Amino acid sequence: MLLATIFLAACSSGYYDGYSGGSSGNTAEAPAMPAPAPDYDFARDEAEFGGYPEDTGLIEDQIGGADATPVSTTGTEDFAEKIVYSVYAEIETMEFDGTIEAVNALLTRYNAFIESSNISGVNYAARQYGWNELRRANFSIRVPVDQLDTVTKNLDSLGNVIRRNTNAENITSQFYDSQSRLNTFLIQEERLLDMLKKAEDVTDMIVIEERLGEVRYEIESLTTMLRNWQNQVNYSYLTLSITEVENFTEITEPNRTYWQQIGDGFMISIRAVGRFFMDLFKWLVINAPVLVILAVFAIVIIIIIKRKIRADKIKRSKQPQNAAVYPNAPAYAPPQYYAPVPQAPIAPAPELQTPESGESGQAGEDN
């Protein structure tokens, strides 16, 4: 428990001494944290950072020597600005292969290199069928920062530059803050190594080694991050988007009059219509064999359909009208007319004879 308390006090002392320069009450005063030397090279071999020697010369080896300027936290010291530059440019070209060769020559001349590239649009089958397949290339390039302006000015030699953007990101604050953290962890590592030499108990040695592993992990992470930042500062980003075109994009003159704008638009429409009919004629000629076969099939199908329609009309004309309206109704049968059967004449009823004439007359009237 006593060793753990001393260990925590030592770590806390090293941290606050590194940032404020004050004393935490320990008898052993922390050494001043050196700043990165101007000639410090973050691109050194990884093998130099793979292991850390257990000696007092560790900090000088990592930061740049015993003569390095101490780190100031008041902001009064002048440090080199850490700025990451990036340039984006869109270029049109009518000679795609020649432009790609010119890009490679430009990079070789100014010690730049291609980080990634992508070329698309190379479709020879489409070109055989008459399609004008235009190609496109994208390059992500790293250029030495002192050569960036020269390379940017020479982009006009590659083709028609239609867009160019430049961006600058200042990472000075993040860079030196991370450098200060690295210095603090380096001091902690040195003290932990001294404690590990003096430790006699196995438990204390295990605790110290666990903390030492954490500190070394932070040192490696910060060293890698600082190396990447310094690499970005030393080598700027250049992104090129190259497009193959048939005609360069015309830059319209400023302050064009109303009638001049109408004339420009009319000429653009005329060229577009002419190009459309040229492409249409080319497509018809190239695909003539296929179109002839399709036309034969279409004529045969049309003849079959017409014959079918004609047969249906003839069939309907021979059917009664009701059959056309009600196809499931029974066939219509005309009414049958029969000759009247002759009947025998009906004999009149005999008159009734009564003795009395009066009654006879009355009976006759009743009948």
C-alpha positions as CSV (number, residue, x, y, z in Angstrom):
1,M,0.0,0.0,0.0
2,L,2.9,2.4,0.8
3,L,4.5,1.7,-2.6
4,A,1.1,2.3,-4.4
5,T,0.7,5.6,-2.6
6,I,4.2,6.8,-3.5
7,F,3.6,5.7,-7.1
8,L,0.3,7.7,-7.4
9,A,2.0,10.7,-5.9
10,A,4.9,10.5,-8.3
11,C,2.6,10.2,-11.4
12,S,0.5,13.1,-10.2
13,S,3.6,15.2,-9.6
14,G,5.0,14.5,-13.0
15,Y,1.7,15.4,-14.7
16,Y,1.2,18.7,-13.0
17,D,4.9,19.7,-13.1
18,G,4.9,19.1,-16.8
19,Y,2.0,21.6,-17.4
20,S,2.4,24.2,-14.7
21,G,6.1,24.0,-13.9
22,G,5.3,24.1,-10.2
23,S,6.4,21.8,-7.4
24,S,4.1,19.2,-5.9
25,G,6.0,18.9,-2.6
26,N,8.2,15.9,-3.5
27,T,11.9,16.0,-2.7
28,A,12.8,14.9,-6.2
29,E,12.2,17.8,-8.5
30,A,10.9,16.8,-12.0
31,P,13.1,17.8,-14.9
32,A,11.9,20.4,-17.3
33,M,10.1,19.0,-20.3
34,P,11.9,19.8,-23.6
35,A,10.1,21.0,-26.7
36,P,10.4,19.3,-30.1
37,A,13.6,20.3,-31.8
38,P,13.3,22.0,-35.2
39,D,15.1,19.2,-36.9
40,Y,13.1,16.5,-35.2
41,D,12.2,13.8,-37.8
42,F,8.9,11.9,-37.1
43,A,9.5,9.8,-40.2
44,R,12.3,7.8,-38.5
45,D,12.3,4.0,-38.6
46,E,9.6,2.3,-36.5
47,A,12.4,0.2,-35.1
48,E,13.8,3.2,-33.2
49,F,10.5,3.5,-31.3
50,G,9.9,-0.2,-30.8
51,G,11.7,-0.4,-27.5
52,Y,12.6,2.2,-24.9
53,P,16.0,1.9,-23.2
54,E,16.1,2.0,-19.4
55,D,18.4,5.0,-19.0
56,T,18.2,8.7,-18.4
57,G,18.9,9.6,-22.0
58,L,15.4,8.4,-23.1
59,I,13.8,11.9,-23.3
60,E,16.7,13.4,-25.3
61,D,16.5,10.4,-27.8
62,Q,12.7,10.9,-28.3
63,I,12.4,14.7,-28.4
64,G,15.6,15.9,-30.0
65,G,18.5,16.2,-27.6
66,A,19.4,17.8,-24.3
67,D,19.8,21.2,-25.9
68,A,16.1,21.4,-26.9
69,T,14.1,24.4,-25.9
70,P,11.8,23.9,-22.9
71,V,8.1,23.8,-23.4
72,S,6.3,26.9,-22.4
73,T,2.7,26.8,-21.4
74,T,2.2,30.6,-21.3
75,G,1.9,30.9,-25.1
76,T,4.7,33.5,-25.3
77,E,7.2,31.2,-27.2
78,D,7.1,31.2,-31.0
79,F,6.6,27.7,-32.4
80,A,6.6,26.7,-36.1
81,E,3.1,26.7,-37.5
82,K,1.7,23.3,-38.4
83,I,-0.6,23.8,-41.4
84,V,-2.0,21.1,-43.6
85,Y,-2.6,22.3,-47.2
86,S,-4.9,20.6,-49.6
87,V,-5.8,21.5,-53.2
88,Y,-8.6,20.1,-55.4
89,A,-8.7,20.7,-59.2
90,E,-11.1,19.5,-62.0
91,I,-9.4,19.3,-65.4
92,E,-10.9,18.7,-68.9
93,T,-8.8,17.1,-71.6
94,M,-9.2,16.0,-75.2
95,E,-6.1,13.9,-75.1
96,F,-6.7,11.6,-72.1
97,D,-3.6,9.4,-72.5
98,G,-1.3,12.3,-73.0
99,T,-2.7,14.0,-69.9
100,I,-2.0,10.9,-67.8
101,E,1.6,10.8,-69.0
102,A,1.9,14.5,-68.2
103,V,0.7,14.0,-64.7
104,N,3.3,11.3,-64.1
105,A,6.0,13.5,-65.5
106,L,4.9,16.4,-63.3
107,L,5.0,14.3,-60.2
108,T,8.5,13.0,-61.0
109,R,9.8,16.5,-61.6
110,Y,8.7,17.8,-58.2
111,N,9.2,14.7,-56.0
112,A,5.5,14.0,-55.5
113,F,3.9,10.6,-55.4
114,I,0.5,9.1,-56.1
115,E,-1.3,7.9,-53.0
116,S,-4.3,6.4,-54.8
117,S,-5.7,6.5,-58.3
118,N,-8.8,5.4,-60.2
119,I,-9.4,5.3,-64.0
120,S,-12.8,4.4,-65.4
121,G,-14.6,4.5,-68.7
122,V,-12.4,2.3,-70.7
123,N,-15.0,0.2,-72.6
124,Y,-13.8,-0.9,-76.0
125,A,-16.9,-3.0,-76.7
126,A,-19.0,0.1,-76.4
127,R,-16.7,2.0,-78.8
128,Q,-17.0,-0.8,-81.4
129,Y,-20.8,-0.2,-81.4
130,G,-20.3,3.5,-82.0
131,W,-20.7,4.9,-78.5
132,N,-18.3,7.6,-77.6
133,E,-17.2,6.3,-74.2
134,L,-15.4,9.1,-72.3
135,R,-12.9,8.3,-69.7
136,R,-12.4,9.7,-66.2
137,A,-9.4,9.6,-63.8
138,N,-9.1,10.5,-60.1
139,F,-5.7,10.9,-58.4
140,S,-4.9,11.5,-54.8
141,I,-1.4,12.9,-54.7
142,R,1.1,14.0,-52.0
143,V,3.3,16.9,-52.9
144,P,6.1,18.4,-50.8
145,V,4.8,21.5,-49.2
146,D,7.5,23.7,-50.6
147,Q,6.6,22.5,-54.2
148,L,2.8,22.8,-53.9
149,D,2.5,26.3,-55.4
150,T,4.7,25.4,-58.3
151,V,2.7,22.2,-59.0
152,T,-0.5,24.1,-58.7
153,K,0.6,26.7,-61.3
154,N,1.5,24.0,-63.7
155,L,-1.9,22.3,-63.7
156,D,-2.9,24.5,-66.7
157,S,-0.5,22.4,-68.8
158,L,-2.6,19.3,-68.2
159,G,-5.8,20.6,-69.8
160,N,-8.6,23.0,-69.2
161,V,-8.9,23.7,-65.4
162,I,-12.5,24.4,-64.8
163,R,-12.3,24.4,-60.9
164,R,-9.6,24.8,-58.3
165,N,-10.0,24.9,-54.6
166,T,-7.4,25.4,-51.9
167,N,-7.8,24.6,-48.2
168,A,-5.5,25.1,-45.2
169,E,-6.0,23.5,-41.8
170,N,-4.0,24.8,-38.9
171,I,-3.2,22.0,-36.4
172,T,-0.6,23.9,-34.4
173,S,-2.5,23.8,-31.1
174,Q,-3.4,20.1,-31.4
175,F,0.2,19.2,-32.4
176,Y,1.9,20.9,-29.5
177,D,-0.7,19.8,-27.0
178,S,-0.1,16.2,-28.0
179,Q,3.7,16.8,-27.8
180,S,3.3,18.0,-24.3
181,R,1.3,14.9,-23.4
182,L,4.0,12.8,-24.9
183,N,6.7,14.5,-22.8
184,T,4.7,13.9,-19.7
185,F,4.3,10.2,-20.4
186,L,8.0,9.9,-21.2
187,I,8.8,11.3,-17.7
188,Q,6.4,8.9,-16.1
189,E,8.0,6.0,-18.0
190,E,11.4,7.0,-16.7
191,R,10.2,7.2,-13.1
192,L,8.4,3.9,-13.4
193,L,11.6,2.3,-14.7
194,D,13.5,3.6,-11.7
195,M,10.8,2.3,-9.3
196,L,10.9,-1.1,-11.1
197,K,14.6,-1.3,-10.5
198,K,14.2,-0.7,-6.8
199,A,11.1,-2.9,-6.3
200,E,11.8,-6.1,-4.3
201,D,8.3,-7.5,-3.8
202,V,6.7,-9.4,-6.7
203,T,3.3,-7.8,-6.2
204,D,4.8,-4.3,-6.4
205,M,6.6,-5.3,-9.6
206,I,3.4,-6.5,-11.2
207,V,1.6,-3.3,-10.4
208,I,4.5,-1.1,-11.7
209,E,4.7,-3.2,-14.9
210,E,1.0,-2.9,-15.6
211,R,1.2,0.9,-15.2
212,L,4.3,0.9,-17.4
213,G,2.5,-1.0,-20.1
214,E,-0.3,1.6,-20.1
215,V,2.2,4.5,-20.3
216,R,4.1,2.9,-23.1
217,Y,0.8,2.4,-25.0
218,E,0.0,6.1,-24.7
219,I,3.6,6.9,-25.8
220,E,3.3,4.8,-28.9
221,S,-0.2,6.2,-29.8
222,L,1.0,9.8,-29.4
223,T,4.2,9.2,-31.3
224,T,2.3,7.7,-34.2
225,M,-0.2,10.5,-34.2
226,L,2.5,13.1,-34.2
227,R,4.4,11.4,-37.0
228,N,1.2,11.3,-39.1
229,W,0.5,15.0,-38.5
230,Q,4.1,15.9,-39.4
231,N,3.8,13.9,-42.5
232,Q,0.6,15.7,-43.5
233,V,2.4,19.0,-42.9
234,N,5.5,18.1,-44.9
235,Y,3.5,16.6,-47.8
236,S,0.3,18.4,-48.9
237,Y,-2.7,16.8,-50.5
238,L,-3.4,17.3,-54.2
239,T,-6.6,15.8,-55.6
240,L,-7.0,15.8,-59.4
241,S,-10.3,14.9,-61.2
242,I,-9.5,14.5,-64.9
243,T,-12.4,14.1,-67.5
244,E,-12.1,13.3,-71.1
245,V,-14.3,15.6,-73.3
246,E,-15.0,16.3,-76.9
247,N,-15.0,20.0,-76.6
248,F,-13.7,22.2,-73.7
249,T,-16.2,24.0,-71.6
250,E,-16.4,27.6,-73.0
251,I,-15.9,30.3,-70.5
252,T,-18.7,32.9,-71.0
253,E,-17.5,36.5,-71.2
254,P,-18.9,38.7,-68.5
255,N,-21.5,41.4,-69.2
256,R,-23.0,39.6,-72.2
257,T,-26.0,41.6,-73.7
258,Y,-29.5,40.1,-73.8
259,W,-29.4,39.4,-77.5
260,Q,-25.9,37.9,-77.3
261,Q,-27.2,35.5,-74.6
262,I,-30.1,34.5,-76.9
263,G,-27.7,34.0,-79.8
264,D,-25.4,31.8,-77.7
265,G,-28.3,29.7,-76.5
266,F,-29.7,29.3,-80.1
267,M,-26.3,28.1,-81.4
268,I,-26.0,25.6,-78.5
269,S,-29.4,24.2,-79.4
270,I,-28.5,24.0,-83.1
271,R,-25.4,22.1,-82.3
272,A,-27.3,19.8,-80.0
273,V,-29.9,19.0,-82.6
274,G,-27.3,18.3,-85.3
275,R,-25.4,16.1,-82.9
276,F,-28.6,14.2,-82.1
277,F,-29.4,13.4,-85.7
278,M,-25.8,12.4,-86.4
279,D,-25.8,10.0,-83.5
280,L,-29.2,8.6,-84.6
281,F,-28.0,8.0,-88.1
282,K,-24.9,6.3,-86.8
283,W,-27.0,4.1,-84.5
284,L,-29.3,3.1,-87.3
285,V,-26.5,2.1,-89.6
286,I,-24.6,0.1,-87.0
287,N,-27.7,-1.7,-85.8
288,A,-29.2,-2.3,-89.3
289,P,-28.8,-6.1,-89.2
290,V,-30.6,-6.4,-85.9
291,L,-33.3,-3.9,-87.0
292,V,-34.0,-6.0,-90.3
293,I,-34.5,-9.2,-88.3
294,L,-36.8,-7.4,-85.9
295,A,-38.7,-5.9,-88.8
296,V,-39.3,-9.4,-90.4
297,F,-40.6,-10.8,-87.1
298,A,-42.9,-7.7,-86.7
299,I,-44.3,-8.1,-90.3
300,V,-45.0,-11.8,-89.7
301,I,-46.8,-11.1,-86.5
302,I,-48.8,-8.3,-88.1
303,I,-49.9,-10.6,-90.9
304,I,-51.0,-13.4,-88.5
305,I,-53.0,-10.9,-86.4
306,K,-54.7,-9.4,-89.5
307,R,-55.7,-12.8,-90.7
308,K,-57.1,-13.7,-87.4
309,I,-59.2,-10.5,-87.3
310,R,-60.5,-11.1,-90.8
311,A,-61.5,-14.7,-89.9
312,D,-63.4,-13.5,-86.8
313,K,-65.3,-10.9,-88.9
314,I,-66.4,-13.5,-91.4
315,K,-67.5,-15.9,-88.7
316,R,-69.5,-13.2,-86.9
317,S,-71.2,-12.2,-90.2
318,K,-72.5,-15.7,-90.7
319,Q,-74.1,-16.0,-87.3
320,P,-77.6,-14.6,-86.5
321,Q,-77.7,-11.3,-84.7
322,N,-78.9,-12.8,-81.4
323,A,-75.9,-15.1,-81.5
324,A,-73.6,-12.2,-81.7
325,V,-75.3,-10.5,-78.8
326,Y,-76.0,-13.6,-76.7
327,P,-73.5,-16.3,-77.8
328,N,-75.0,-18.8,-75.3
329,A,-78.7,-18.3,-76.3
330,P,-80.5,-21.1,-78.2
331,A,-80.9,-20.8,-81.9
332,Y,-83.9,-18.7,-83.0
333,A,-86.7,-20.8,-84.7
334,P,-89.2,-18.9,-86.8
335,P,-93.0,-19.4,-85.9
336,Q,-94.9,-22.2,-87.8
337,Y,-98.1,-21.2,-89.7
338,Y,-100.8,-24.0,-90.2
339,A,-103.8,-23.8,-92.6
340,P,-107.2,-23.5,-90.9
341,V,-109.2,-26.8,-90.7
342,P,-112.7,-26.5,-92.4
343,Q,-115.6,-26.9,-89.9
344,A,-119.1,-28.0,-90.6
345,P,-121.9,-25.3,-90.4
346,I,-123.7,-25.2,-87.1
347,A,-127.5,-25.9,-87.5
348,P,-129.8,-23.4,-85.9
349,A,-131.7,-24.5,-82.9
350,P,-135.3,-25.7,-83.4
351,E,-138.1,-23.5,-82.3
352,L,-140.2,-24.7,-79.4
353,Q,-144.0,-25.1,-80.3
354,T,-146.5,-24.5,-77.5
355,P,-150.2,-24.7,-77.6
356,E,-150.7,-21.1,-76.8
357,S,-149.5,-18.7,-79.2
358,G,-149.0,-16.1,-76.6
359,E,-146.7,-18.3,-74.7
360,S,-145.1,-19.3,-78.0
361,G,-144.5,-15.6,-78.9
362,Q,-143.2,-14.9,-75.5
363,A,-140.9,-17.9,-75.6
364,G,-139.6,-16.8,-79.0
365,E,-138.7,-13.4,-77.6
366,D,-136.9,-15.1,-74.7
367,N,-135.0,-17.3,-77.1
